[in-house]
Amino acid sequence: MRALDLLESGRPVPDMAASLGIAQPCLYREKQHDLPNRGITSQNP
């Protein structure tokens, strides 16, 4: 998913949500579930 690739790059969720037209809670949920599976720890809660 493109959004998850952008999350991995460190781009802030609110900025991404606005530019992609996706709800912030959706991105936070995907971030919570997917990034640990990629072996990445989040710097932002």
PyMOL Python script that loads the backbone (N, CA, C, O; Angstrom):
from pymol import cmd

cmd.read_pdbstr("""\
ATOM      1  N   MET A   1       0.842  -1.177   0.000  1.00  0.00           N
ATOM      2  CA  MET A   1       0.000   0.000   0.000  1.00  0.00           C
ATOM      3  C   MET A   1       0.890   1.245   0.000  1.00  0.00           C
ATOM      4  O   MET A   1       1.831   1.338   0.788  1.00  0.00           O
ATOM      5  N   ARG A   2       0.604   2.160  -0.849  1.00  0.00           N
ATOM      6  CA  ARG A   2       1.397   3.382  -0.983  1.00  0.00           C
ATOM      7  C   ARG A   2       1.467   4.162   0.326  1.00  0.00           C
ATOM      8  O   ARG A   2       2.530   4.660   0.696  1.00  0.00           O
ATOM      9  N   ALA A   3       0.353   4.269   1.021  1.00  0.00           N
ATOM     10  CA  ALA A   3       0.327   5.018   2.276  1.00  0.00           C
ATOM     11  C   ALA A   3       1.280   4.424   3.294  1.00  0.00           C
ATOM     12  O   ALA A   3       1.956   5.160   4.012  1.00  0.00           O
ATOM     13  N   LEU A   4       1.343   3.109   3.366  1.00  0.00           N
ATOM     14  CA  LEU A   4       2.238   2.467   4.330  1.00  0.00           C
ATOM     15  C   LEU A   4       3.698   2.693   3.963  1.00  0.00           C
ATOM     16  O   LEU A   4       4.551   2.797   4.844  1.00  0.00           O
ATOM     17  N   ASP A   5       3.987   2.768   2.682  1.00  0.00           N
ATOM     18  CA  ASP A   5       5.351   3.091   2.260  1.00  0.00           C
ATOM     19  C   ASP A   5       5.715   4.505   2.693  1.00  0.00           C
ATOM     20  O   ASP A   5       6.845   4.755   3.114  1.00  0.00           O
ATOM     21  N   LEU A   6       4.771   5.425   2.594  1.00  0.00           N
ATOM     22  CA  LEU A   6       5.016   6.798   3.028  1.00  0.00           C
ATOM     23  C   LEU A   6       5.174   6.863   4.550  1.00  0.00           C
ATOM     24  O   LEU A   6       6.004   7.617   5.058  1.00  0.00           O
ATOM     25  N   LEU A   7       4.383   6.079   5.269  1.00  0.00           N
ATOM     26  CA  LEU A   7       4.535   6.022   6.724  1.00  0.00           C
ATOM     27  C   LEU A   7       5.933   5.553   7.093  1.00  0.00           C
ATOM     28  O   LEU A   7       6.563   6.084   8.007  1.00  0.00           O
ATOM     29  N   GLU A   8       6.398   4.564   6.377  1.00  0.00           N
ATOM     30  CA  GLU A   8       7.725   4.022   6.634  1.00  0.00           C
ATOM     31  C   GLU A   8       8.795   5.097   6.437  1.00  0.00           C
ATOM     32  O   GLU A   8       9.822   5.085   7.116  1.00  0.00           O
ATOM     33  N   SER A   9       8.559   6.010   5.524  1.00  0.00           N
ATOM     34  CA  SER A   9       9.530   7.070   5.266  1.00  0.00           C
ATOM     35  C   SER A   9       9.519   8.134   6.355  1.00  0.00           C
ATOM     36  O   SER A   9      10.394   9.000   6.385  1.00  0.00           O
ATOM     37  N   GLY A  10       8.541   8.079   7.246  1.00  0.00           N
ATOM     38  CA  GLY A  10       8.489   9.012   8.358  1.00  0.00           C
ATOM     39  C   GLY A  10       7.573  10.199   8.156  1.00  0.00           C
ATOM     40  O   GLY A  10       7.533  11.102   8.991  1.00  0.00           O
ATOM     41  N   ARG A  11       6.845  10.211   7.070  1.00  0.00           N
ATOM     42  CA  ARG A  11       5.927  11.320   6.815  1.00  0.00           C
ATOM     43  C   ARG A  11       4.794  11.298   7.843  1.00  0.00           C
ATOM     44  O   ARG A  11       4.266  10.224   8.130  1.00  0.00           O
ATOM     45  N   PRO A  12       4.402  12.440   8.406  1.00  0.00           N
ATOM     46  CA  PRO A  12       3.358  12.488   9.432  1.00  0.00           C
ATOM     47  C   PRO A  12       1.996  12.030   8.913  1.00  0.00           C
ATOM     48  O   PRO A  12       1.615  12.341   7.784  1.00  0.00           O
ATOM     49  N   VAL A  13       1.277  11.297   9.738  1.00  0.00           N
ATOM     50  CA  VAL A  13      -0.032  10.771   9.359  1.00  0.00           C
ATOM     51  C   VAL A  13      -1.011  11.875   8.962  1.00  0.00           C
ATOM     52  O   VAL A  13      -1.674  11.734   7.935  1.00  0.00           O
ATOM     53  N   PRO A  14      -1.138  12.972   9.723  1.00  0.00           N
ATOM     54  CA  PRO A  14      -2.099  14.001   9.309  1.00  0.00           C
ATOM     55  C   PRO A  14      -1.809  14.571   7.912  1.00  0.00           C
ATOM     56  O   PRO A  14      -2.736  14.821   7.142  1.00  0.00           O
ATOM     57  N   ASP A  15      -0.540  14.773   7.588  1.00  0.00           N
ATOM     58  CA  ASP A  15      -0.177  15.279   6.259  1.00  0.00           C
ATOM     59  C   ASP A  15      -0.535  14.262   5.180  1.00  0.00           C
ATOM     60  O   ASP A  15      -1.088  14.614   4.138  1.00  0.00           O
ATOM     61  N   MET A  16      -0.215  13.005   5.442  1.00  0.00           N
ATOM     62  CA  MET A  16      -0.514  11.952   4.469  1.00  0.00           C
ATOM     63  C   MET A  16      -2.008  11.796   4.253  1.00  0.00           C
ATOM     64  O   MET A  16      -2.477  11.682   3.121  1.00  0.00           O
ATOM     65  N   ALA A  17      -2.745  11.792   5.350  1.00  0.00           N
ATOM     66  CA  ALA A  17      -4.197  11.619   5.242  1.00  0.00           C
ATOM     67  C   ALA A  17      -4.803  12.711   4.373  1.00  0.00           C
ATOM     68  O   ALA A  17      -5.644  12.435   3.517  1.00  0.00           O
ATOM     69  N   ALA A  18      -4.381  13.939   4.590  1.00  0.00           N
ATOM     70  CA  ALA A  18      -4.915  15.053   3.806  1.00  0.00           C
ATOM     71  C   ALA A  18      -4.543  14.928   2.330  1.00  0.00           C
ATOM     72  O   ALA A  18      -5.388  15.146   1.462  1.00  0.00           O
ATOM     73  N   SER A  19      -3.304  14.585   2.039  1.00  0.00           N
ATOM     74  CA  SER A  19      -2.879  14.528   0.647  1.00  0.00           C
ATOM     75  C   SER A  19      -3.443  13.316  -0.097  1.00  0.00           C
ATOM     76  O   SER A  19      -3.636  13.371  -1.312  1.00  0.00           O
ATOM     77  N   LEU A  20      -3.705  12.234   0.618  1.00  0.00           N
ATOM     78  CA  LEU A  20      -4.226  11.025  -0.021  1.00  0.00           C
ATOM     79  C   LEU A  20      -5.753  10.927   0.046  1.00  0.00           C
ATOM     80  O   LEU A  20      -6.346  10.073  -0.613  1.00  0.00           O
ATOM     81  N   GLY A  21      -6.386  11.789   0.829  1.00  0.00           N
ATOM     82  CA  GLY A  21      -7.836  11.738   0.966  1.00  0.00           C
ATOM     83  C   GLY A  21      -8.301  10.546   1.778  1.00  0.00           C
ATOM     84  O   GLY A  21      -9.368   9.987   1.522  1.00  0.00           O
ATOM     85  N   ILE A  22      -7.503  10.161   2.754  1.00  0.00           N
ATOM     86  CA  ILE A  22      -7.814   9.015   3.614  1.00  0.00           C
ATOM     87  C   ILE A  22      -8.011   9.528   5.036  1.00  0.00           C
ATOM     88  O   ILE A  22      -7.308  10.442   5.468  1.00  0.00           O
ATOM     89  N   ALA A  23      -8.952   8.953   5.761  1.00  0.00           N
ATOM     90  CA  ALA A  23      -9.194   9.350   7.142  1.00  0.00           C
ATOM     91  C   ALA A  23      -7.986   9.013   8.018  1.00  0.00           C
ATOM     92  O   ALA A  23      -7.385   7.947   7.883  1.00  0.00           O
ATOM     93  N   GLN A  24      -7.644   9.933   8.910  1.00  0.00           N
ATOM     94  CA  GLN A  24      -6.508   9.717   9.790  1.00  0.00           C
ATOM     95  C   GLN A  24      -6.627   8.432  10.613  1.00  0.00           C
ATOM     96  O   GLN A  24      -5.648   7.693  10.722  1.00  0.00           O
ATOM     97  N   PRO A  25      -7.808   8.139  11.202  1.00  0.00           N
ATOM     98  CA  PRO A  25      -7.909   6.900  11.982  1.00  0.00           C
ATOM     99  C   PRO A  25      -7.589   5.644  11.164  1.00  0.00           C
ATOM    100  O   PRO A  25      -7.031   4.678  11.685  1.00  0.00           O
ATOM    101  N   CYS A  26      -7.947   5.673   9.890  1.00  0.00           N
ATOM    102  CA  CYS A  26      -7.648   4.541   9.015  1.00  0.00           C
ATOM    103  C   CYS A  26      -6.136   4.349   8.899  1.00  0.00           C
ATOM    104  O   CYS A  26      -5.635   3.229   9.003  1.00  0.00           O
ATOM    105  N   LEU A  27      -5.416   5.446   8.683  1.00  0.00           N
ATOM    106  CA  LEU A  27      -3.960   5.349   8.557  1.00  0.00           C
ATOM    107  C   LEU A  27      -3.314   4.935   9.863  1.00  0.00           C
ATOM    108  O   LEU A  27      -2.388   4.124   9.866  1.00  0.00           O
ATOM    109  N   TYR A  28      -3.791   5.484  10.984  1.00  0.00           N
ATOM    110  CA  TYR A  28      -3.229   5.087  12.281  1.00  0.00           C
ATOM    111  C   TYR A  28      -3.432   3.586  12.522  1.00  0.00           C
ATOM    112  O   TYR A  28      -2.542   2.905  13.031  1.00  0.00           O
ATOM    113  N   ARG A  29      -4.613   3.082  12.149  1.00  0.00           N
ATOM    114  CA  ARG A  29      -4.909   1.654  12.331  1.00  0.00           C
ATOM    115  C   ARG A  29      -3.983   0.806  11.461  1.00  0.00           C
ATOM    116  O   ARG A  29      -3.424  -0.187  11.928  1.00  0.00           O
ATOM    117  N   GLU A  30      -3.826   1.194  10.211  1.00  0.00           N
ATOM    118  CA  GLU A  30      -2.935   0.447   9.318  1.00  0.00           C
ATOM    119  C   GLU A  30      -1.493   0.507   9.817  1.00  0.00           C
ATOM    120  O   GLU A  30      -0.762  -0.483   9.771  1.00  0.00           O
ATOM    121  N   LYS A  31      -1.105   1.672  10.286  1.00  0.00           N
ATOM    122  CA  LYS A  31       0.249   1.854  10.824  1.00  0.00           C
ATOM    123  C   LYS A  31       0.470   0.923  12.010  1.00  0.00           C
ATOM    124  O   LYS A  31       1.503   0.261  12.105  1.00  0.00           O
ATOM    125  N   GLN A  32      -0.496   0.877  12.901  1.00  0.00           N
ATOM    126  CA  GLN A  32      -0.397   0.047  14.096  1.00  0.00           C
ATOM    127  C   GLN A  32      -0.271  -1.434  13.739  1.00  0.00           C
ATOM    128  O   GLN A  32       0.447  -2.174  14.411  1.00  0.00           O
ATOM    129  N   HIS A  33      -0.957  -1.862  12.700  1.00  0.00           N
ATOM    130  CA  HIS A  33      -0.958  -3.273  12.319  1.00  0.00           C
ATOM    131  C   HIS A  33       0.175  -3.658  11.387  1.00  0.00           C
ATOM    132  O   HIS A  33       0.713  -4.759  11.502  1.00  0.00           O
ATOM    133  N   ASP A  34       0.547  -2.790  10.478  1.00  0.00           N
ATOM    134  CA  ASP A  34       1.473  -3.192   9.427  1.00  0.00           C
ATOM    135  C   ASP A  34       2.940  -2.897   9.701  1.00  0.00           C
ATOM    136  O   ASP A  34       3.792  -3.736   9.410  1.00  0.00           O
ATOM    137  N   LEU A  35       3.256  -1.744  10.245  1.00  0.00           N
ATOM    138  CA  LEU A  35       4.663  -1.401  10.420  1.00  0.00           C
ATOM    139  C   LEU A  35       5.426  -2.398  11.291  1.00  0.00           C
ATOM    140  O   LEU A  35       6.557  -2.744  10.949  1.00  0.00           O
ATOM    141  N   PRO A  36       4.857  -2.878  12.406  1.00  0.00           N
ATOM    142  CA  PRO A  36       5.590  -3.904  13.163  1.00  0.00           C
ATOM    143  C   PRO A  36       5.837  -5.180  12.347  1.00  0.00           C
ATOM    144  O   PRO A  36       6.846  -5.858  12.541  1.00  0.00           O
ATOM    145  N   ASN A  37       4.920  -5.500  11.442  1.00  0.00           N
ATOM    146  CA  ASN A  37       5.112  -6.663  10.578  1.00  0.00           C
ATOM    147  C   ASN A  37       6.266  -6.454   9.613  1.00  0.00           C
ATOM    148  O   ASN A  37       6.871  -7.420   9.147  1.00  0.00           O
ATOM    149  N   ARG A  38       6.573  -5.207   9.311  1.00  0.00           N
ATOM    150  CA  ARG A  38       7.700  -4.877   8.437  1.00  0.00           C
ATOM    151  C   ARG A  38       8.999  -4.754   9.235  1.00  0.00           C
ATOM    152  O   ARG A  38      10.063  -4.516   8.664  1.00  0.00           O
ATOM    153  N   GLY A  39       8.906  -4.917  10.561  1.00  0.00           N
ATOM    154  CA  GLY A  39      10.093  -4.791  11.403  1.00  0.00           C
ATOM    155  C   GLY A  39      10.456  -3.358  11.700  1.00  0.00           C
ATOM    156  O   GLY A  39      11.612  -3.049  11.988  1.00  0.00           O
ATOM    157  N   ILE A  40       9.470  -2.481  11.631  1.00  0.00           N
ATOM    158  CA  ILE A  40       9.695  -1.056  11.837  1.00  0.00           C
ATOM    159  C   ILE A  40       8.980  -0.629  13.113  1.00  0.00           C
ATOM    160  O   ILE A  40       7.817  -0.972  13.326  1.00  0.00           O
ATOM    161  N   THR A  41       9.678   0.116  13.956  1.00  0.00           N
ATOM    162  CA  THR A  41       9.022   0.659  15.151  1.00  0.00           C
ATOM    163  C   THR A  41       8.675   2.104  14.891  1.00  0.00           C
ATOM    164  O   THR A  41       9.453   2.848  14.294  1.00  0.00           O
ATOM    165  N   SER A  42       7.506   2.492  15.342  1.00  0.00           N
ATOM    166  CA  SER A  42       7.017   3.851  15.115  1.00  0.00           C
ATOM    167  C   SER A  42       7.641   4.817  16.100  1.00  0.00           C
ATOM    168  O   SER A  42       7.798   4.504  17.280  1.00  0.00           O
ATOM    169  N   GLN A  43       7.996   5.997  15.606  1.00  0.00           N
ATOM    170  CA  GLN A  43       8.507   7.046  16.475  1.00  0.00           C
ATOM    171  C   GLN A  43       7.369   7.918  16.978  1.00  0.00           C
ATOM    172  O   GLN A  43       7.532   8.620  17.976  1.00  0.00           O
ATOM    173  N   ASN A  44       6.235   7.891  16.319  1.00  0.00           N
ATOM    174  CA  ASN A  44       5.064   8.685  16.707  1.00  0.00           C
ATOM    175  C   ASN A  44       3.996   7.758  17.220  1.00  0.00           C
ATOM    176  O   ASN A  44       3.779   6.683  16.660  1.00  0.00           O
ATOM    177  N   PRO A  45       3.306   8.172  18.310  1.00  0.00           N
ATOM    178  CA  PRO A  45       2.222   7.310  18.846  1.00  0.00           C
ATOM    179  C   PRO A  45       1.055   7.197  17.901  1.00  0.00           C
ATOM    180  O   PRO A  45       0.077   6.515  18.208  1.00  0.00           O
TER     181      PRO A  45
END
""", "prot")
cmd.dss("prot")
cmd.show_as("cartoon", "prot")
cmd.util.cbc("prot")
cmd.orient("prot")
